[in-house]
């Protein structure tokens, strides 16, 4: 690598220190006040994205403390809408922006203050991978990532200086399978409701996501083609739920899972052989030495994305520290760390600089592993010679069919979903 990454942070610290000292001298306050240190950033999000090692590394590099405030996905949105003063950094999914941005509680992030803003993947800024458009049903990030201004309550149609969120983690989800127990190729979403897997299938019980998995199945069965799976009419919701209820009554589902660990246990025990799954859960099953595949399917993937937002009330030293965190996050170390967990990072170029060539080739280029692939914690994820499920970044993220969303008819949809759960 061409430079020592620490040089930059020490330069930042020196600059911040000089500015701080000048400010204190100007006000005539004693330097002891400055010695109390840098601000603590209260980081609101779900536990999934709150990684202890990221906070520790950031503190080691910058001296700024991240204080995690862990709540459920729904509560992240509720807090952002009702008590924006209770956090300094928001980590939320892009689909929640339609609820949060109109309240005026988010500050537009000034891309002029974000060093790598122009390198953020075109998947977010233009809805393209490798110059090709990807599916944008649901809340595709390109629809909500730009704001009209710093204090705007409206999304911009074209790229502007102001971003609603800076992308953190994203991926494209599909079905997880146990190939050792299925023993034949699985190529379509329709297989989730194949009677061959009666009593051995599972779907995730998070209504806004589960119903989109179900819609992928309905389409692949040739029953109906949705104009937008992420924003169904009441009729479309009825059709989708009726399909699920019929399958449930026939005994198709071993269970409906809500929790990451539950999905891992169902799969590793072999009670379930095909189910809605998340990439890190597949990884967790594999670390137990059990064959589990995140199966690419011909109809494509259901994608999701999270990002950092700033509350409108943030100012002064805390705002500066939040920008320092965003810049640090896009600088490569965090991106490489996330890529090694099977997620994708916002700025690929800087992450690549912090990964070994064999790791990058496996995770991002779909090439066979030149040596054993390990997680950030040193667990074996894939043996030398194996290939990542879904292939390269271009194949996987270029194969998106729809994005997680909150529908206009969300309340009706949740009511109908609960009828399915109770059936």
PAVEXMAR-869993 format. One record per residue (C-alpha): z, x, y; residue in three letters. Coordinates in steps of 0.05 Angstrom, whole numbers, plus 32768, in hexadecimal, padded with zeros to 4 digits. Each point is the difference from the previous one (the first is absolute). Example, Ala and Ser with C-alpha at 12.3 -4.5 7.8 and 13.67 -1.06 7.14 Angstrom:
! residues 2
809C80F67FA6ala
7FF3801B8045ser
END
This chain:
! residues 423
800080008000unk
7FEF80178045unk
80447FF78020unk
804A7FF97FF2unk
80107FB6800Bunk
804580148019unk
7FE38023803Dunk
7FEB7FBD801Cunk
80437FDD7FF8unk
8026803B801Dunk
7FD07FFE803Bunk
800D7FB68008unk
804B800B7FFCunk
7FFC80388034unk
7FD77FD4802Eunk
802F7FC57FF7unk
803C802D800Cunk
7FE2801C8041unk
7FF07FBA8019unk
80457FE87FEDunk
8023803A8022unk
7FD67FF6803Funk
80147FB78001unk
804A80107FF9unk
7FFD80358037unk
7FDE7FCD802Dunk
80377FCC7FF4unk
803880338005unk
801E7FEA7FBDunk
802380317FD3unk
7FD5801E7FC8unk
80357FE87FCEunk
7FE17FBB8003unk
7FBE801C7FE9unk
802180257FC6unk
80137FBE7FE0unk
7FBB80057FE2unk
7FC27FD87FF4unk
7FFD7FB47FF8unk
80097FDC7FBEunk
7FC57FD37FEEunk
80117FBF7FDDunk
7FC77FF67FCFunk
7FF87FB77FEAunk
7FD87FF37FC1unk
80047FF37FB5unk
802480317FD3unk
7FBD80107FDEunk
7FE78026803Dunk
8042801F8014unk
7FFE80437FDFunk
803C802E8005unk
7FD6803F7FFAunk
7FD37FEC803Aunk
803D7FF4802Dunk
801F80437FEAunk
7FC08027800Bunk
7FF57FE08045unk
804780118015unk
7FF880487FE7unk
7FC080078028unk
80147FDC8041unk
804B7FF58001unk
7FF67FB48007unk
80277FD37FD0unk
7FDF7FC47FDFunk
80327FC97FEFunk
7FE27FD17FCDunk
800C7FB58007unk
7FE77FE17FBEunk
7FF07FB67FFCunk
7FCE7FD47FDAunk
7FB77FF98016unk
800E7FBB801Cunk
803D80198026unk
7FD88039801Funk
7FD47FCB8020unk
803B7FD48013unk
8025803A8023unk
7FC180158024unk
7FF87FB9801Aunk
80497FF08010unk
80248041800Funk
7FD280388016unk
803B8026801Eunk
801D800C7FBBunk
7FD080387FEEunk
7FD9803A801Funk
7FC880067FCBunk
7FE27FC77FD9unk
7FDE800B7FBCunk
7FDC7FC17FEFunk
7FC27FE67FDCunk
7FC17FF48029unk
7FFF7FB67FEAunk
80427FF38025unk
7FE180138043unk
7FE37FBA8009unk
80487FE88005unk
801D803A8027unk
7FCC80138035unk
7FFD7FBA8022unk
804B80068010unk
7FF4803D802Cunk
803580267FDAunk
7FD3803A7FEEunk
7FEA80368030unk
7FB980187FFAunk
800180487FE5unk
7FDC802E8031unk
7FCD80267FD6unk
7FFC80348038unk
804780147FEBunk
7FED80057FB6unk
7FDF80437FF2unk
7FDB7FEA7FC0unk
7FEF7FB98016unk
7FB5800D7FFEunk
800780197FB8unk
801F7FC07FE5unk
7FD57FE87FC7unk
7FC47FD48012unk
80197FCD7FCDunk
80327FEA8035unk
7FD980098040unk
7FBB7FE87FE9unk
800B7FE17FBBunk
7FD480357FE1unk
800680337FC9unk
7FCC80377FFFunk
7FD67FD98031unk
7FFF7FC17FD5unk
80227FBF8014unk
80377FE87FD1unk
80177FB87FF1unk
80287FE3803Bunk
80197FBD7FE5unk
804A7FF78012unk
8020802B8036unk
7FD3803D8000unk
80228035802Cunk
7FC28007802Dunk
800D7FB88017unk
8046800F8019unk
8008804B800Dunk
7FE980008049unk
80227FDC803Aunk
7FE27FEF8043unk
803680288025unk
8045801F7FFAunk
80237FBD800Dunk
7FCA7FD37FE2unk
80107FC67FD2unk
7FB77FFE7FE9unk
7FD780297FCFunk
7FC38024801Bunk
7FBC7FF37FE0unk
7FEA8048800Cunk
802680427FFCunk
802C800D803Eunk
803480348015unk
80387FD57FE4unk
80127FF87FB6unk
802F7FCB7FE4unk
8014802C7FC5unk
7FF280477FE9unk
7FEF7FFB7FB5unk
8033801F7FD1unk
7FF37FEC7FB8unk
7FC77FD67FE3unk
7FDF7FF57FBDunk
7FD37FD17FDAunk
80237FD97FC9unk
7FE57FE87FBDunk
801C7FED7FBCunk
802A802F7FD6unk
7FF280017FB5unk
801B80207FC1unk
7FBF801B7FE0unk
802680167FC2unk
80137FB77FF2unk
7FC07FDF8018unk
7FD080317FDDunk
7FC07FE88022unk
7FE080078045unk
801B7FD38039unk
7FCE7FFA8039unk
800F7FBE8024unk
80397FDB8023unk
7FF17FC47FD2unk
802580257FC8unk
80437FEF8020unk
7FF77FB97FE7unk
7FDD80117FBFunk
80237FD87FC8unk
7FFD80407FD6unk
803A8019802Bunk
80287FBF7FFCunk
804A80108009unk
7FF080488012unk
7FE67FF88048unk
802680008042unk
7FF17FF38049unk
802A8014803Bunk
802C7FCB801Eunk
7FF58010804Aunk
7FD87FC38017unk
7FD380208035unk
7FEB80387FD0unk
80037FDB7FBEunk
7FD17FCA8019unk
7FCB80348013unk
8004801F7FBAunk
7FF77FB97FE5unk
7FC47FF5802Eunk
7FE080407FE5unk
80097FE27FBBunk
7FE47FBB8014unk
7FC18021801Eunk
7FF6802D7FC4unk
80047FC47FD1unk
7FC67FE28029unk
802A7FC38013unk
7FF98007804Cunk
7FEB80318037unk
80308004803Bunk
7FE5800A8047unk
80428026800Dunk
8033800B7FC9unk
803280158036unk
7FFC7FBE8025unk
7FF67FC57FD1unk
7FFA7FB78010unk
80317FCF7FE0unk
7FCA7FED7FCEunk
7FF580487FEDunk
804B800C7FF9unk
80047FC27FD2unk
7FC880197FD4unk
801F80467FFAunk
80467FE67FF0unk
7FE57FCD7FCEunk
7FDE80397FDBunk
804180277FFDunk
80297FC37FEAunk
7FCF7FF07FC8unk
800680487FE7unk
804C80008006unk
80077FBF7FD9unk
7FD4801F7FCAunk
803380397FFBunk
7FD480368020unk
803880228027unk
803980277FE0unk
802080018045unk
7FF47FFF804Bunk
801A8041801Eunk
801D80098046unk
801B80457FFDunk
7FDF80447FF7unk
803080157FC8unk
7FF57FBE7FDCunk
7FB5800E7FFEunk
800E80467FE4unk
802F7FE57FCAunk
7FD07FC97FEAunk
7FC880327FF8unk
802780397FE0unk
80217FD27FCDunk
7FBC7FE57FEBunk
80177FB8800Bunk
7FC67FFD8031unk
7FBC80217FF6unk
7FDB7FE9803Funk
801E7FEE8044unk
7FFD8004804Cunk
80198046800Funk
800B80348036unk
7FE880487FFBunk
804680208002unk
80177FD07FC8unk
7FC680187FD4unk
801680478010unk
80487FEF7FEDunk
7FEA7FE57FBCunk
7FD880407FF4unk
803A802D8010unk
80227FE17FC3unk
7FC6801B7FD6unk
7FE17FBA7FF6unk
7FB67FF48008unk
7FF57FD2803Cunk
7FC07FFA802Aunk
7FF37FE48045unk
7FBF7FE07FEAunk
7FC38000802Funk
7FDF7FBB7FFBunk
7FB97FED8011unk
80137FCC8035unk
802680358029unk
8046800A801Aunk
80347FDB802Aunk
801580308036unk
803F8007802Aunk
8016802D8039unk
803F80108026unk
800A80228043unk
803180168036unk
800B7FD5803Dunk
80298009803Funk
802C7FC9801Funk
7FEA7FEC8046unk
80468012801Bunk
7FFE80497FE9unk
800180338038unk
801980448017unk
801780347FCEunk
7FFC7FCF7FC6unk
7FB77FF0800Funk
7FF1804B8004unk
8023800B7FBDunk
7FD97FC67FE1unk
7FBE80218016unk
801980427FE5unk
800C7FDD7FBDunk
7FBB7FE17FFFunk
7FDF80428011unk
802980247FCAunk
7FEF7FCA7FCDunk
7FB58009800Bunk
8005804C7FFFunk
7FF880077FB5unk
8042800B7FDCunk
80117FB67FFBunk
7FB77FEE7FEFunk
7FFF80327FC6unk
80437FE77FE8unk
7FE77FB87FFFunk
7FBD80137FE0unk
802780207FC7unk
80217FBD7FF2unk
7FBD7FDD7FF8unk
7FFE7FE28046unk
7FCD80138034unk
800F801E8045unk
7FE47FEF8044unk
7FE480458012unk
7FE0801F7FC2unk
7FED80428020unk
804780178011unk
801C7FE87FBDunk
7FCB80297FDCunk
8019803F8023unk
80457FF57FE1unk
7FE87FF37FB9unk
7FEA80317FCAunk
7FB47FFD7FF4unk
800B7FE67FB8unk
802E7FC9801Aunk
7FCE7FE98034unk
7FC880027FCCunk
80297FD37FD1unk
801D7FCE8032unk
7FC87FFA8032unk
7FBF80167FE0unk
80087FDF7FBBunk
7FF680437FDDunk
802380137FBEunk
80438022800Cunk
7FF8804C7FFCunk
804A80047FEEunk
803A7FD07FF5unk
800B7FD0803Aunk
80487FF78017unk
80237FCF802Eunk
8022801A8040unk
804080027FD6unk
7FE1802A7FC9unk
7FF67FCA7FCAunk
7FC080057FD7unk
7FCF7FCA8016unk
7FC080157FDFunk
7FED80377FCFunk
7FCB8033800Eunk
7FBB7FE27FF2unk
80127FB98012unk
7FDD7FD98038unk
80207FD28033unk
7FF87FB47FF3unk
7FCC7FE4802Funk
7FE08044800Dunk
7FF7801D8045unk
80197FE68043unk
7FB97FE98010unk
7FFA7FDA7FBFunk
80447FDF8004unk
80067FF0804Bunk
7FB57FF28002unk
800B7FCA7FCBunk
802D7FD28028unk
7FF27FB67FF9unk
80397FE4802Bunk
804080138026unk
80477FE47FFDunk
80087FC98033unk
802B7FC78019unk
7FD87FBF7FFFunk
7FFD7FCB8036unk
80177FD07FC9unk
803880307FEBunk
80377FCB7FFCunk
7FD67FD27FD6unk
7FEB803A7FD3unk
804880167FF4unk
80137FB87FEFunk
7FC77FFC7FCDunk
801180467FE5unk
80487FE87FF4unk
7FE37FC67FD7unk
7FDD80347FD5unk
804180287FF7unk
80257FC07FEDunk
7FCA7FE57FD1unk
END
